[in-house]
Structure formats: C-alpha cells, structure tokens
Amino acid sequence: MFAYSWAESEDEIEQSTTLTWEDAACHDSNGALTALFFSDEIPDIELAKAICSTCPLVEPCLRGALVRREPVGVWGGQLFSDGVVIPRKRKRGRPPKVAAVAPSEQTLHSASGTESLRRLEHLGARLKTA
C-alpha cells in the first residue's frame, strides 16, 4: 500500500501513497456488502455510512458519484436519492409532529463500533443461509 522511495539526498525519504479501488473499505472481493450500500433500511444506511467513514477513498468516491449523478445508494459516506445528496432517509409514513433529537457525535462513535460488528455478523449469517 505504501511505497517508499529515496530522494536525491538519502536524508530525505518520500512516502507516496498509491491507493486503488481495491483499497476501498467497501471492497470485499465477493460483493457481500453491496446490498448494504443500496438498502432502503435506515440501520443498513447508517452502517454503510460508518464503513465509508473509515475509507481512505471517501473523497474521490463522493466526487465520482456527484459527477455521475448516482440515482441511489451510499457513495462517499453520503446518501443519494434521485442523483442528489440527502441528509438522511426518513421512515415510511407520516412524519412525527415533534422532530427527533439528533444523537451527539460522541454517542454515535461509542455505539457504532459494537453495533457495526453485530450488523455485519447478522448480514454474513443472512448471506450464508441465502
């Protein structure tokens, strides 16, 4: 992943990162995570965004999705619907009269690790039985 090369003077070491799409966090070689990134379920969407948050290629992925006007899915950590980024997917039905309070950043980080593992284990078990 990292290539080291020495510059003209040996004291100066240049580190270049050459990342390819195979280094993306969503790349699992068998497409098992594809359903997660194109799901309509809110927990799946949140997990896909969490996976994107750990990816080193989040910026080029998002830029490419914007250029292509991707119709749906999670791209570069953002949710797309009809080719535009939307902040979050609403539940079906009528919206509540009182707006829900958004969880804090600290709450999301503390809960996302354990929940993400459980969600991925559940997804893996579901794929094995299918």
Beta strands, then each sheet from edge to edge (+ up, - down):
strand 1: 2-6
strand 2: 13-17
strand 3: 72-75
strand 4: 78-81
strand 5: 84-86
sheet 1: 1+ 2-
sheet 2: 3+ 4- 5+
end
